[in-house]
Amino acid sequence: MGTNIFPLLTKEGSPPQAEGEVRILTKVFNKPGTKQLRRMLRNNMPVAEVILWSKLKNKQVLGCRFRRQYGVNSYSIDFYCPEIKLAIETDGESHYKDGAEENGQRRQYLIEQYGINFLRFSNDEVRKNLDGVLLAIEEKINELSNEKTVIPPTFR
C-alpha cells in the first residue's frame, strides 16, 4: 500500500488521518512570501471587486467575515470566508484569454483539495446584477452552514 501525502493545513484544520500518512510541514495559508503580492492586489482591485467588497466587508452578508486576497498555497483568492471555507472569485477579461480558463480550472481544483468551495462571477455579473450575485452568495452560505443554523436572507 502506498503512502498518502497531505500538506499540513495550518488555520483551517487538517485532512483525515490515514495509516502510514506522511505530513509535509509547510504553511499553506497566507504564506509570508506572497504577502507583498496579496497587498498589491488588494490595493489595485478592479471595479467589480471594489463593488463586491463593499457588500462583503464588515460581515454584511449573513454575518460572515470575508477576507480579501487570501492566500492558499501560491494562489490568491479574491474573497474568502474561512469559517465556512467559501471562496468567491470575480473573473475579468484576463480569465477569458487563451489558456487562462484551463489554468483557472487547475488552480481551482488544487485549492478545492483543501476543502474550499468556489463561487465564480464575471465582472459584468457583479456590475449589472449585484443583487443576484449577493443572493447566490447567501444561498451558498446557507448551504455550507446547513449543519449549523440556517441563516435567513438579508433584505436589501
Phi and psi in degrees as a GROMACS rama.xvg file:
@    title "Ramachandran Plot"
@    xaxis  label "Phi"
@    yaxis  label "Psi"
@TYPE xy
-75.9459  166.224  GLY-2
-93.0086  132.337  THR-3
-83.5516  135.95  ASN-4
-118.83  118.775  ILE-5
-122.096  137.541  PHE-6
-70.0546  152.33  PRO-7
-70.1521  127.134  LEU-8
-96.8801  108.277  LEU-9
-82.0891  -141.038  THR-10
-6.59304  -38.6953  LYS-11
-95.5633  -0.572687  GLU-12
101.069  171.655  GLY-13
-120.057  159.862  SER-14
-68.3631  167.934  PRO-15
-56.3803  141.78  PRO-16
-77.515  136.213  GLN-17
-127.574  149.955  ALA-18
-60.7334  132.915  GLU-19
79.1262  7.31998  GLY-20
-69.4998  136.647  GLU-21
-106.497  130.811  VAL-22
-106.018  128.592  ARG-23
-89.7207  120.699  ILE-24
-88.4213  85.3165  LEU-25
-132.359  152.958  THR-26
-81.5847  127.829  LYS-27
-102.504  -37.5259  VAL-28
-99.7919  132.297  PHE-29
48.6553  57.3118  ASN-30
-59.1345  137.887  LYS-31
-56.0895  -32.602  PRO-32
-68.6941  -14.5308  GLY-33
-105.273  3.66125  THR-34
-59.3548  -46.4249  LYS-35
-62.8484  -42.6116  GLN-36
-63.0144  -45.6093  LEU-37
-62.6877  -38.7636  ARG-38
-64.1232  -43.3732  ARG-39
-62.2473  -42.4036  MET-40
-64.2937  -38.9121  LEU-41
-64.5421  -36.2119  ARG-42
-82.6938  -7.35561  ASN-43
-132.444  48.3416  ASN-44
-74.6318  141.132  MET-45
-63.9449  160.446  PRO-46
-54.0724  -43.9106  VAL-47
-61.587  -38.4362  ALA-48
-67.7629  -38.3036  GLU-49
-61.9877  -44.1189  VAL-50
-61.8874  -48.8356  ILE-51
-66.0339  -40.9216  LEU-52
-61.1303  -35.6935  TRP-53
-61.5882  -22.7302  SER-54
-97.5029  -23.5066  LYS-55
-89.7228  -30.7599  LEU-56
-68.1961  161.04  LYS-57
59.0147  33.5876  ASN-58
57.3224  35.4806  LYS-59
-74.6014  -21.4938  GLN-60
-105.211  101.665  VAL-61
53.0454  28.85  LEU-62
74.0321  11.3676  GLY-63
-86.8202  134.437  CYS-64
-90.6039  117.037  ARG-65
-102.746  150.586  PHE-66
-119.083  147.803  ARG-67
-93.8523  144.459  ARG-68
46.1572  59.9884  GLN-69
-84.6358  131.857  TYR-70
-88.4974  130.151  GLY-71
-129.157  113.723  VAL-72
57.7364  -124.538  ASN-73
-99.0531  10.1367  SER-74
-105.582  157.508  TYR-75
-116.719  133.526  SER-76
-98.9666  134.929  ILE-77
-54.4333  -54.1763  ASP-78
-138.374  139.606  PHE-79
-145.299  135.164  TYR-80
-112.595  103.508  CYS-81
-63.8507  -31.9063  PRO-82
-60.7508  -34.3216  GLU-83
-118.707  7.00919  ILE-84
53.9605  53.4655  LYS-85
-114.126  123.07  LEU-86
-105.529  137.831  ALA-87
-123.3  125.761  ILE-88
-117.858  138.52  GLU-89
-108.346  128.896  THR-90
-104.296  117.81  ASP-91
-97.4872  -166.052  GLY-92
-57.3922  -36.8954  GLU-93
-63.4351  -22.9351  SER-94
-76.0029  -9.5797  HIS-95
-111.393  8.73359  TYR-96
-80.8994  166.846  LYS-97
-53.8041  127.072  ASP-98
82.6098  -17.6689  GLY-99
-67.4644  -37.1144  ALA-100
-64.7975  -42.7875  GLU-101
-64.6799  -42.2267  GLU-102
-62.3097  -41.1467  ASN-103
-63.4054  -40.1093  GLY-104
-66.6252  -41.5251  GLN-105
-64.5355  -43.6003  ARG-106
-60.1591  -47.528  ARG-107
-62.054  -43.5527  GLN-108
-58.8264  -45.2379  TYR-109
-63.7417  -41.4644  LEU-110
-67.2916  -38.313  ILE-111
-62.9236  -21.5652  GLU-112
-64.9793  -14.915  GLN-113
-94.3986  12.9655  TYR-114
80.5002  16.9515  GLY-115
-90.963  133.026  ILE-116
-96.7049  146.488  ASN-117
-114.961  143.842  PHE-118
-125.767  135.373  LEU-119
-123.823  138.459  ARG-120
-136.782  145.083  PHE-121
-78.9109  158.122  SER-122
-57.6393  -38.3962  ASN-123
-61.5701  -41.4358  ASP-124
-59.6357  -43.748  GLU-125
-63.8183  -43.9895  VAL-126
-71.4843  -38.1212  ARG-127
-97.8772  -19.3675  LYS-128
-142.602  54.4586  ASN-129
-59.2482  -41.1296  LEU-130
-61.5449  -40.1336  ASP-131
-65.7566  -39.4837  GLY-132
-63.3943  -46.3598  VAL-133
-64.5012  -37.1157  LEU-134
-64.161  -42.7212  LEU-135
-62.3803  -38.3595  ALA-136
-65.5588  -44.9505  ILE-137
-60.6234  -41.9633  GLU-138
-62.9794  -41.4947  GLU-139
-67.1663  -40.0514  LYS-140
-60.4041  -46.4132  ILE-141
-61.9208  -40.6518  ASN-142
-60.9661  -46.2728  GLU-143
-73.2665  -24.3369  LEU-144
-92.4692  5.92579  SER-145
-53.9409  -36.8678  ASN-146
-67.1235  -25.7378  GLU-147
-91.6088  -123.899  LYS-148
-110.021  135.416  THR-149
-74.1727  128.117  VAL-150
-96.4949  125.698  ILE-151
-67.4572  149.252  PRO-152
-61.7828  150.089  PRO-153
-82.6619  160.052  THR-154
-105.439  129.669  PHE-155
